[in-house]
Amino acid sequence: MSSLMKEMYAKTILLALLITVLGTSLLGSQTPASAAEQTATTAITSELEGAADINDSTKLAAFIDGIMNVQIENYKIPGAVIAIVKDGKTVLAKGYGHADIEKGKPIDPDTSLFRIASTTKLFTWTAVMQLVEQGKIDLDADINSYLKSMKVPDTYSQPITMRHLMTHTAGFEEGGVGYQITTDPAKLPGSISETLTKHRLARVNPPGEMMSYSNYGTALAGLIVEEVSGMPYNDYIQKNIFDTLDMKYASVQEPVQTALKPYEVTGYARENGSYVTQPPTFEGGFRPAGSGSVSAIDMTHFMIAHLQNGRYGDKQILKPETAELMHSPAFIFHKGMPAMDLGFYELKINGLRIISHGGADPLFTTELHLIPEKQFGIFLSYSGGEGSLAAMGLTKALLDRYYPAPEVNLPPMSLTPDESLQKYAGSYQFVRRNHTAIDKFYSFLAKMSIGVAGNRLTIGSGSEQQTFAPIGDDLFQNEEGNLIAFRTDESGKVTHLFIDFLSSEPLERAPLINQTKLWFPLLGLSLALFLTVLIGFIYRRRDIKAMPAMQKWAVRLSAVTAGWAIATSLGTFVIVLNMGLVDRLSRITSSLNIFLFMPVILIILTVALLTFSVLAWKNNYWTLFKRVHYTLIALASVVMCSFFYYWNLLGWQFG
């Protein structure tokens, strides 16, 4: 499943953003677990001071052991694996914890199959580049010229190309609610084409304009691999990557081949202090975006091949010039920020250019980082627990130990007036979000606010607040060396925000209608008005009984509408937002179907309430104050219906 789904995905992205991008060290005091991890790292670093040779496998293993052992305990991780390569050799491959707790089976870096989720995309992109160098795919040709079983609609005049798919700039919206994954192998679709045709995603941005990480786009690329090569996706990857690189414990098949099933790492969830076995999730028709299962040792073969310009031993999966092209910037947001390569996204940690990819599903978290200039690579995978925090923490600790950062100082106080920074202030939303289906609502709370304090920009508040100083045109840096950059349009208006540690997830300026500062006051006022109706209905029962029939029905309708609106709004946040990730992406639950019936009823009640409001004024029902109050109730109900309509919660709007 996608790295998007990191965590259905907005909550996870925001968590990573707050903990890493904003400068709060993963090895710092953010949580008790991270504090313990910092203690372990500091102790080991002190003990091995001066021993920064990555080729010293004994000291390297001691360093990693100290961190991993703390992570396993404090992040509640059942099993983990790490593999490190340097100069064409594996310098460390080690497992921690268990592949199967009940059987007491330990993690084996040679054979234990970890689900690598979106890291699978690197296999897909490598396959694409093989076909590019064979002349079967042109990176800049319309992808519809390669698609036979389906076509992408011509929403914009510019066609989508393979380069757009590989840089996630095709312009597709995000999607997935109810269909992206399944836990039932019997429900796997017959083909990639079947899935992509059934669940078409809208094109919401012109291609090449802005990144929006897309599982749909990657699945399209996998379909093109099938239709251009004449081989099923699984077979192509097996023959041209796994077999060539001697990756015997690797698969993109779902479920994995019978021969490999004994080597699968079991996924667990933490419930009531114990690890509980969970069924694996399957990507089905989205498998080019996330179906991989692989051992750490096999991933060292893949990393070495990419670090050595396509060569592993005497085998070549890419020509040197093809590998170099794949590893070069292909989409640049800002000249001072990490770029997007063809399939790899760039990071900059400790001054190093790192090409990377990660992946996460509900049970596993994986990261792969390559530093071409150092001929260094690291593969990390965790089962369960807080794997994303662990992976980021270990990566940073490892690089700090063996490739420490140059000293970073906050730039001197700029004389830039506060007013000139105000153009950057405001609310930003992720470009990667849904526009046309119920999925849209999951971006409601996923916003990032930029403020101005003195001659600095700020993100967060209180003890979490981070400060960024201007160091260039639309470029800012904090004390930890993290960068943020902005993009402006022709008129100089700020349109986008980019964060260096979250390079695959740009943000764009959020219009007022997408912001909670508009909706929360409106919804809060509406709910308060509804409560006055219910309270008044209870305390004025005798007065109501004495009213003429039409007035009596009008009052009763207002009470029913108020109660229904309150129940519907509560359902929005209790049922929709609290759906588990697996439930949300694998099926439309009965509770969700029932909830989506409620806004439809609210529309009917609102129309009736508006009708009675007109009658109240026409026929002089009640006092002036009571008529105004009744009309405000009707308008509050309109506000509620508008909210459900705008956020695609009105009816069954599934992708």
ZAVODO-387924 format. One record per residue (C-alpha): residue in one letter; x, y, z; residue number from 1. Coordinates in steps of 0.05 Angstrom, whole numbers, plus 5000, padded with zeros to 4 digits. Layout:
<nodes>
type/X/Y/Z/seq
A/X/Y/Z/NUM .
...
</nodes>
This chain:
<nodes>
type/X/Y/Z/seq
M/5000/5000/5000/1 .
S/5022/5070/4989/2 .
S/5065/5111/5031/3 .
L/5007/5155/5030/4 .
M/4973/5113/5065/5 .
K/5024/5129/5118/6 .
E/4987/5132/5152/7 .
M/4910/5139/5121/8 .
Y/4948/5183/5106/9 .
A/4939/5254/5129/10 .
K/4948/5239/5203/11 .
T/5013/5202/5190/12 .
I/5041/5255/5145/13 .
L/5026/5309/5197/14 .
L/5059/5267/5251/15 .
A/5122/5258/5210/16 .
L/5120/5332/5193/17 .
L/5115/5354/5266/18 .
I/5168/5306/5291/19 .
T/5220/5311/5236/20 .
V/5209/5368/5189/21 .
L/5197/5417/5244/22 .
G/5264/5402/5274/23 .
T/5243/5362/5336/24 .
S/5295/5307/5337/25 .
L/5270/5236/5336/26 .
L/5325/5220/5385/27 .
G/5305/5278/5429/28 .
S/5254/5286/5485/29 .
Q/5190/5284/5445/30 .
T/5169/5218/5476/31 .
P/5195/5172/5530/32 .
A/5213/5122/5475/33 .
S/5254/5172/5436/34 .
A/5289/5196/5499/35 .
A/5311/5125/5515/36 .
E/5334/5117/5443/37 .
Q/5376/5181/5449/38 .
T/5408/5154/5513/39 .
A/5427/5090/5478/40 .
T/5455/5126/5418/41 .
T/5495/5175/5460/42 .
A/5524/5119/5502/43 .
I/5546/5078/5442/44 .
T/5573/5138/5406/45 .
S/5614/5157/5467/46 .
E/5640/5087/5474/47 .
L/5660/5083/5401/48 .
E/5683/5155/5395/49 .
G/5727/5164/5334/50 .
A/5705/5097/5305/51 .
A/5667/5124/5245/52 .
D/5690/5074/5194/53 .
I/5628/5044/5162/54 .
N/5669/4984/5140/55 .
D/5683/4964/5211/56 .
S/5626/4915/5215/57 .
T/5637/4897/5289/58 .
K/5631/4968/5314/59 .
L/5576/4983/5264/60 .
A/5536/4923/5290/61 .
A/5546/4946/5362/62 .
F/5521/5015/5344/63 .
I/5459/4989/5308/64 .
D/5445/4936/5362/65 .
G/5442/4990/5416/66 .
I/5391/5031/5378/67 .
M/5350/4973/5352/68 .
N/5344/4939/5419/69 .
V/5316/5003/5450/70 .
Q/5269/5014/5391/71 .
I/5242/4943/5394/72 .
E/5223/4954/5467/73 .
N/5200/5026/5467/74 .
Y/5166/5030/5399/75 .
K/5132/4962/5412/76 .
I/5160/4931/5348/77 .
P/5153/4855/5340/78 .
G/5208/4849/5287/79 .
A/5257/4890/5247/80 .
V/5313/4882/5197/81 .
I/5369/4926/5171/82 .
A/5418/4919/5114/83 .
I/5475/4966/5097/84 .
V/5518/4966/5035/85 .
K/5582/5004/5020/86 .
D/5626/5003/4958/87 .
G/5590/4944/4927/88 .
K/5591/4901/4989/89 .
T/5543/4885/5045/90 .
V/5574/4910/5110/91 .
L/5515/4893/5155/92 .
A/5452/4851/5150/93 .
K/5417/4835/5215/94 .
G/5348/4818/5242/95 .
Y/5316/4836/5308/96 .
G/5256/4808/5343/97 .
H/5210/4755/5314/98 .
A/5181/4736/5247/99 .
D/5130/4694/5284/100 .
I/5121/4706/5359/101 .
E/5078/4645/5372/102 .
K/5130/4599/5340/103 .
G/5189/4637/5369/104 .
K/5216/4645/5299/105 .
P/5270/4699/5295/106 .
I/5279/4749/5239/107 .
D/5329/4723/5188/108 .
P/5358/4777/5142/109 .
D/5372/4724/5089/110 .
T/5302/4696/5083/111 .
S/5250/4734/5123/112 .
L/5201/4767/5076/113 .
F/5180/4837/5097/114 .
R/5123/4873/5063/115 .
I/5155/4935/5033/116 .
A/5092/4971/5010/117 .
S/5108/5032/4967/118 .
T/5182/5015/4963/119 .
T/5157/4966/4910/120 .
K/5151/5026/4864/121 .
L/5226/5024/4854/122 .
F/5218/4956/4820/123 .
T/5164/4985/4775/124 .
W/5205/5046/4757/125 .
T/5267/5003/4744/126 .
A/5225/4960/4697/127 .
V/5201/5023/4661/128 .
M/5272/5047/4651/129 .
Q/5292/4979/4623/130 .
L/5238/4988/4570/131 .
V/5260/5060/4558/132 .
E/5331/5039/4542/133 .
Q/5303/4985/4496/134 .
G/5266/5039/4457/135 .
K/5198/5011/4475/136 .
I/5177/5070/4518/137 .
D/5190/5144/4506/138 .
L/5191/5183/4571/139 .
D/5158/5243/4536/140 .
A/5105/5207/4495/141 .
D/5031/5207/4511/142 .
I/5019/5146/4555/143 .
N/4954/5133/4517/144 .
S/4998/5111/4459/145 .
Y/5020/5052/4502/146 .
L/4954/5035/4537/147 .
K/4912/4984/4501/148 .
S/4860/4961/4551/149 .
M/4841/5031/4575/150 .
K/4853/5104/4561/151 .
V/4866/5164/4606/152 .
P/4815/5220/4592/153 .
D/4840/5283/4556/154 .
T/4820/5330/4613/155 .
Y/4876/5379/4595/156 .
S/4908/5396/4528/157 .
Q/4975/5369/4553/158 .
P/4980/5293/4552/159 .
I/5007/5253/4610/160 .
T/5075/5223/4596/161 .
M/5116/5169/4631/162 .
R/5161/5225/4658/163 .
H/5100/5254/4692/164 .
L/5082/5186/4723/165 .
M/5152/5176/4748/166 .
T/5156/5244/4780/167 .
H/5085/5241/4807/168 .
T/5067/5303/4767/169 .
A/5011/5272/4725/170 .
G/4959/5312/4763/171 .
F/4914/5256/4789/172 .
E/4874/5266/4852/173 .
E/4884/5219/4911/174 .
G/4835/5162/4922/175 .
G/4827/5093/4952/176 .
V/4770/5092/5003/177 .
G/4734/5026/4998/178 .
Y/4777/4993/4945/179 .
Q/4852/5004/4948/180 .
I/4868/4943/4990/181 .
T/4837/4878/5015/182 .
T/4853/4827/5068/183 .
D/4816/4772/5030/184 .
P/4856/4739/4974/185 .
A/4790/4714/4943/186 .
K/4771/4787/4930/187 .
L/4833/4804/4891/188 .
P/4815/4833/4822/189 .
G/4833/4795/4759/190 .
S/4878/4848/4729/191 .
I/4910/4916/4738/192 .
S/4869/4942/4680/193 .
E/4804/4920/4712/194 .
T/4819/4959/4775/195 .
L/4843/5023/4741/196 .
T/4783/5023/4695/197 .
K/4733/5013/4751/198 .
H/4764/5064/4798/199 .
R/4786/5120/4752/200 .
L/4815/5180/4788/201 .
A/4801/5250/4762/202 .
R/4856/5293/4732/203 .
V/4855/5355/4776/204 .
N/4920/5390/4756/205 .
P/4955/5400/4689/206 .
P/5012/5349/4680/207 .
G/5081/5373/4699/208 .
E/5055/5430/4743/209 .
M/5062/5401/4813/210 .
M/5078/5336/4849/211 .
S/5022/5295/4879/212 .
Y/5045/5227/4901/213 .
S/5002/5176/4864/214 .
N/4991/5102/4872/215 .
Y/4943/5106/4814/216 .
G/4997/5135/4769/217 .
T/5046/5081/4789/218 .
A/4995/5027/4776/219 .
L/4985/5057/4706/220 .
A/5059/5052/4695/221 .
G/5056/4978/4716/222 .
L/5000/4967/4666/223 .
I/5042/4999/4612/224 .
V/5099/4952/4630/225 .
E/5051/4894/4619/226 .
E/5023/4919/4553/227 .
V/5089/4941/4523/228 .
S/5129/4879/4544/229 .
G/5073/4829/4532/230 .
M/5085/4798/4600/231 .
P/5043/4801/4664/232 .
Y/5072/4851/4713/233 .
N/5090/4798/4764/234 .
D/5127/4756/4712/235 .
Y/5164/4815/4683/236 .
I/5191/4837/4751/237 .
Q/5209/4765/4769/238 .
K/5248/4752/4705/239 .
N/5281/4819/4692/240 .
I/5297/4842/4762/241 .
F/5292/4787/4814/242 .
D/5322/4731/4773/243 .
T/5375/4776/4743/244 .
L/5397/4801/4812/245 .
D/5393/4732/4845/246 .
M/5337/4756/4891/247 .
K/5310/4688/4912/248 .
Y/5269/4714/4970/249 .
A/5230/4768/4934/250 .
S/5161/4772/4904/251 .
V/5109/4821/4878/252 .
Q/5057/4767/4873/253 .
E/4996/4768/4919/254 .
P/4993/4724/4958/255 .
V/5066/4705/4951/256 .
Q/5085/4640/4917/257 .
T/5072/4577/4958/258 .
A/5147/4564/4962/259 .
L/5158/4631/4996/260 .
K/5100/4630/5045/261 .
P/5139/4598/5102/262 .
Y/5186/4658/5101/263 .
E/5134/4713/5108/264 .
V/5140/4757/5169/265 .
T/5075/4758/5208/266 .
G/5042/4825/5219/267 .
Y/5018/4845/5289/268 .
A/4977/4898/5322/269 .
R/4985/4918/5395/270 .
E/4921/4905/5435/271 .
N/4916/4908/5510/272 .
G/4990/4902/5519/273 .
S/4998/4841/5474/274 .
Y/5015/4828/5402/275 .
V/4955/4803/5362/276 .
T/4964/4771/5293/277 .
Q/4934/4811/5236/278 .
P/4918/4788/5165/279 .
P/4963/4817/5111/280 .
T/4936/4870/5065/281 .
F/4937/4861/4990/282 .
E/4942/4915/4937/283 .
G/4906/4876/4882/284 .
G/4903/4919/4819/285 .
F/4949/4970/4851/286 .
R/5005/4919/4861/287 .
P/5057/4958/4819/288 .
A/5051/5011/4873/289 .
G/5059/4967/4935/290 .
S/5056/4891/4931/291 .
G/5129/4874/4944/292 .
S/5154/4824/4996/293 .
V/5229/4816/5002/294 .
S/5286/4797/5047/295 .
A/5339/4847/5070/296 .
I/5396/4809/5036/297 .
D/5359/4809/4970/298 .
M/5349/4884/4976/299 .
T/5424/4893/4983/300 .
H/5430/4864/4913/301 .
F/5380/4915/4887/302 .
M/5414/4973/4924/303 .
I/5483/4953/4899/304 .
A/5457/4950/4827/305 .
H/5431/5020/4832/306 .
L/5493/5047/4866/307 .
Q/5537/5015/4813/308 .
N/5499/5044/4753/309 .
G/5456/4983/4741/310 .
R/5509/4930/4754/311 .
Y/5509/4874/4805/312 .
G/5566/4826/4798/313 .
D/5569/4807/4725/314 .
K/5495/4824/4713/315 .
Q/5469/4890/4687/316 .
I/5396/4910/4698/317 .
L/5406/4980/4670/318 .
K/5458/5012/4626/319 .
P/5501/5063/4663/320 .
E/5471/5121/4624/321 .
T/5401/5097/4639/322 .
A/5416/5090/4714/323 .
E/5448/5159/4714/324 .
L/5386/5189/4681/325 .
M/5340/5153/4731/326 .
H/5380/5181/4790/327 .
S/5382/5253/4763/328 .
P/5333/5309/4781/329 .
A/5271/5307/4737/330 .
F/5225/5355/4774/331 .
I/5251/5415/4814/332 .
F/5206/5453/4861/333 .
H/5259/5503/4882/334 .
K/5333/5506/4864/335 .
G/5352/5505/4938/336 .
M/5311/5443/4954/337 .
P/5315/5368/4942/338 .
A/5287/5348/4874/339 .
M/5246/5290/4849/340 .
D/5284/5241/4805/341 .
L/5254/5189/4759/342 .
G/5222/5145/4812/343 .
F/5268/5163/4870/344 .
Y/5255/5224/4913/345 .
E/5313/5263/4940/346 .
L/5329/5281/5012/347 .
K/5384/5323/5040/348 .
I/5409/5301/5108/349 .
N/5475/5325/5138/350 .
G/5491/5359/5072/351 .
L/5486/5294/5033/352 .
R/5443/5283/4971/353 .
I/5404/5220/4985/354 .
I/5358/5185/4935/355 .
S/5304/5147/4971/356 .
H/5238/5113/4974/357 .
G/5196/5089/5032/358 .
G/5132/5051/5042/359 .
A/5082/5034/5096/360 .
D/5019/4994/5104/361 .
P/4980/4982/5168/362 .
L/5030/4928/5191/363 .
F/5098/4946/5161/364 .
T/5143/5006/5150/365 .
T/5202/5007/5102/366 .
E/5255/5057/5082/367 .
L/5310/5052/5029/368 .
H/5363/5106/5023/369 .
L/5421/5110/4974/370 .
I/5479/5160/4975/371 .
P/5511/5153/4907/372 .
E/5571/5197/4922/373 .
K/5588/5153/4982/374 .
Q/5569/5087/4948/375 .
F/5527/5076/5011/376 .
G/5458/5047/5019/377 .
I/5412/5028/5077/378 .
F/5349/4985/5078/379 .
L/5304/4985/5139/380 .
S/5239/4948/5152/381 .
Y/5196/4943/5214/382 .
S/5135/4901/5229/383 .
G/5082/4936/5271/384 .
G/5092/4987/5325/385 .
E/5115/5057/5311/386 .
G/5158/5036/5253/387 .
S/5158/5103/5217/388 .
L/5187/5138/5278/389 .
A/5238/5083/5288/390 .
A/5261/5084/5216/391 .
M/5271/5159/5214/392 .
G/5306/5158/5281/393 .
L/5355/5103/5263/394 .
T/5370/5133/5195/395 .
K/5387/5201/5226/396 .
A/5429/5169/5282/397 .
L/5468/5127/5231/398 .
L/5483/5186/5186/399 .
D/5501/5230/5246/400 .
R/5550/5176/5268/401 .
Y/5583/5160/5202/402 .
Y/5569/5221/5159/403 .
P/5560/5278/5209/404 .
A/5531/5344/5187/405 .
P/5573/5406/5181/406 .
E/5556/5456/5235/407 .
V/5492/5493/5218/408 .
N/5479/5561/5247/409 .
L/5415/5602/5241/410 .
P/5430/5657/5191/411 .
P/5441/5727/5221/412 .
M/5379/5767/5235/413 .
S/5352/5791/5170/414 .
L/5332/5864/5161/415 .
T/5273/5839/5120/416 .
P/5212/5877/5147/417 .
D/5156/5835/5177/418 .
E/5109/5860/5123/419 .
S/5148/5826/5068/420 .
L/5141/5759/5103/421 .
Q/5066/5765/5111/422 .
K/5056/5740/5041/423 .
Y/5080/5671/5064/424 .
A/5034/5668/5124/425 .
G/4970/5627/5122/426 .
S/4942/5557/5117/427 .
Y/4969/5505/5069/428 .
Q/4939/5438/5048/429 .
F/4972/5377/5016/430 .
V/4968/5375/4941/431 .
R/4957/5301/4948/432 .
R/4884/5297/4965/433 .
N/4817/5276/4936/434 .
H/4769/5324/4902/435 .
T/4710/5283/4877/436 .
A/4693/5227/4927/437 .
I/4683/5216/5001/438 .
D/4759/5212/5007/439 .
K/4760/5288/5004/440 .
F/4736/5293/5076/441 .
Y/4800/5260/5102/442 .
S/4838/5323/5082/443 .
F/4793/5368/5124/444 .
L/4840/5370/5184/445 .
A/4905/5361/5146/446 .
K/4930/5432/5143/447 .
M/4996/5467/5160/448 .
S/4997/5539/5185/449 .
I/5054/5587/5172/450 .
G/5060/5648/5218/451 .
V/5106/5708/5224/452 .
A/5145/5726/5287/453 .
G/5194/5784/5281/454 .
N/5236/5771/5219/455 .
R/5223/5696/5220/456 .
L/5171/5648/5196/457 .
T/5141/5599/5246/458 .
I/5108/5531/5243/459 .
G/5072/5503/5303/460 .
S/5060/5536/5370/461 .
G/5084/5535/5441/462 .
S/5142/5488/5456/463 .
E/5133/5456/5388/464 .
Q/5142/5521/5349/465 .
Q/5199/5522/5299/466 .
T/5230/5584/5271/467 .
F/5256/5593/5200/468 .
A/5300/5650/5176/469 .
P/5304/5675/5104/470 .
I/5368/5652/5069/471 .
G/5349/5663/4996/472 .
D/5292/5679/4950/473 .
D/5230/5644/4979/474 .
L/5278/5598/5019/475 .
F/5282/5591/5095/476 .
Q/5323/5550/5144/477 .
N/5318/5532/5217/478 .
E/5372/5519/5269/479 .
E/5374/5444/5253/480 .
G/5387/5458/5180/481 .
N/5317/5439/5156/482 .
L/5293/5479/5096/483 .
I/5226/5504/5073/484 .
A/5213/5538/5006/485 .
F/5155/5572/4972/486 .
R/5132/5578/4900/487 .
T/5100/5641/4873/488 .
D/5059/5655/4811/489 .
E/5072/5708/4758/490 .
S/5042/5762/4803/491 .
G/5086/5744/4862/492 .
K/5029/5711/4901/493 .
V/5052/5651/4942/494 .
T/5019/5587/4918/495 .
H/5058/5528/4946/496 .
L/5100/5506/5005/497 .
F/5154/5453/5002/498 .
I/5190/5420/5062/499 .
D/5257/5387/5050/500 .
F/5245/5327/5094/501 .
L/5177/5314/5063/502 .
S/5199/5322/4992/503 .
S/5145/5277/4962/504 .
E/5088/5317/4994/505 .
P/5084/5390/4972/506 .
L/5030/5435/5000/507 .
E/4989/5490/4967/508 .
R/4954/5551/4994/509 .
A/4887/5530/5024/510 .
P/4828/5573/5004/511 .
L/4783/5596/5061/512 .
I/4729/5546/5042/513 .
N/4777/5489/5057/514 .
Q/4798/5515/5125/515 .
T/4773/5496/5193/516 .
K/4773/5570/5214/517 .
L/4713/5578/5168/518 .
W/4676/5513/5182/519 .
F/4687/5504/5257/520 .
P/4655/5571/5276/521 .
L/4597/5559/5228/522 .
L/4586/5488/5252/523 .
G/4594/5508/5324/524 .
L/4543/5564/5318/525 .
S/4495/5518/5282/526 .
L/4501/5465/5335/527 .
A/4490/5517/5389/528 .
L/4426/5540/5354/529 .
F/4403/5468/5348/530 .
L/4413/5458/5423/531 .
T/4369/5519/5437/532 .
V/4314/5486/5397/533 .
L/4318/5421/5435/534 .
I/4320/5456/5503/535 .
G/4262/5501/5483/536 .
F/4222/5442/5458/537 .
I/4229/5407/5525/538 .
Y/4212/5468/5568/539 .
R/4155/5494/5524/540 .
R/4117/5429/5514/541 .
R/4052/5458/5543/542 .
D/4056/5521/5500/543 .
I/4068/5478/5438/544 .
K/4007/5435/5452/545 .
A/3964/5497/5453/546 .
M/3989/5522/5385/547 .
P/3948/5516/5321/548 .
A/3963/5453/5281/549 .
M/4010/5483/5229/550 .
Q/4051/5520/5281/551 .
K/4054/5457/5323/552 .
W/4081/5418/5263/553 .
A/4131/5473/5248/554 .
V/4159/5470/5319/555 .
R/4162/5394/5319/556 .
L/4198/5395/5252/557 .
S/4250/5443/5279/558 .
A/4263/5397/5338/559 .
V/4269/5336/5294/560 .
T/4316/5373/5246/561 .
A/4359/5398/5303/562 .
G/4366/5329/5334/563 .
W/4380/5297/5267/564 .
A/4432/5350/5249/565 .
I/4468/5340/5315/566 .
A/4468/5265/5307/567 .
T/4493/5271/5235/568 .
S/4549/5318/5253/569 .
L/4572/5272/5309/570 .
G/4570/5214/5260/571 .
T/4616/5252/5214/572 .
F/4672/5254/5264/573 .
V/4658/5191/5303/574 .
I/4644/5143/5246/575 .
V/4681/5172/5186/576 .
L/4744/5200/5217/577 .
N/4753/5142/5266/578 .
M/4749/5087/5215/579 .
G/4810/5042/5218/580 .
L/4858/5047/5160/581 .
V/4845/4976/5136/582 .
D/4769/4985/5140/583 .
R/4773/5052/5105/584 .
L/4814/5027/5046/585 .
S/4787/4957/5038/586 .
R/4712/4962/5043/587 .
I/4651/5006/5053/588 .
T/4628/4987/5122/589 .
S/4555/4981/5141/590 .
S/4563/5037/5192/591 .
L/4590/5083/5138/592 .
N/4533/5066/5091/593 .
I/4482/5080/5145/594 .
F/4516/5146/5164/595 .
L/4516/5170/5091/596 .
F/4440/5161/5091/597 .
M/4435/5213/5147/598 .
P/4456/5275/5108/599 .
V/4406/5257/5054/600 .
I/4350/5257/5105/601 .
L/4377/5323/5132/602 .
I/4368/5354/5063/603 .
I/4295/5334/5062/604 .
L/4284/5361/5132/605 .
T/4320/5426/5114/606 .
V/4275/5438/5053/607 .
A/4214/5427/5097/608 .
L/4243/5474/5150/609 .
L/4255/5529/5098/610 .
T/4184/5521/5074/611 .
F/4156/5530/5144/612 .
S/4202/5590/5153/613 .
V/4168/5624/5094/614 .
L/4100/5606/5122/615 .
A/4119/5633/5190/616 .
W/4134/5701/5161/617 .
K/4076/5700/5113/618 .
N/4025/5681/5166/619 .
N/4056/5717/5226/620 .
Y/4069/5655/5268/621 .
W/4092/5672/5339/622 .
T/4129/5735/5359/623 .
L/4181/5770/5316/624 .
F/4238/5742/5359/625 .
K/4212/5671/5351/626 .
R/4205/5679/5276/627 .
V/4277/5704/5271/628 .
H/4300/5646/5315/629 .
Y/4263/5596/5271/630 .
T/4294/5625/5208/631 .
L/4363/5621/5239/632 .
I/4351/5548/5253/633 .
A/4333/5537/5180/634 .
L/4396/5573/5158/635 .
A/4438/5533/5208/636 .
S/4410/5470/5175/637 .
V/4430/5498/5107/638 .
V/4501/5508/5134/639 .
M/4503/5435/5156/640 .
C/4478/5411/5089/641 .
S/4529/5455/5054/642 .
F/4585/5425/5096/643 .
F/4564/5354/5078/644 .
Y/4556/5373/5005/645 .
Y/4624/5408/4999/646 .
W/4662/5352/5033/647 .
N/4628/5297/4991/648 .
L/4590/5268/5050/649 .
L/4522/5278/5019/650 .
G/4502/5210/4992/651 .
W/4546/5152/4971/652 .
Q/4603/5185/4933/653 .
F/4653/5129/4927/654 .
G/4710/5124/4878/655 .
</nodes>
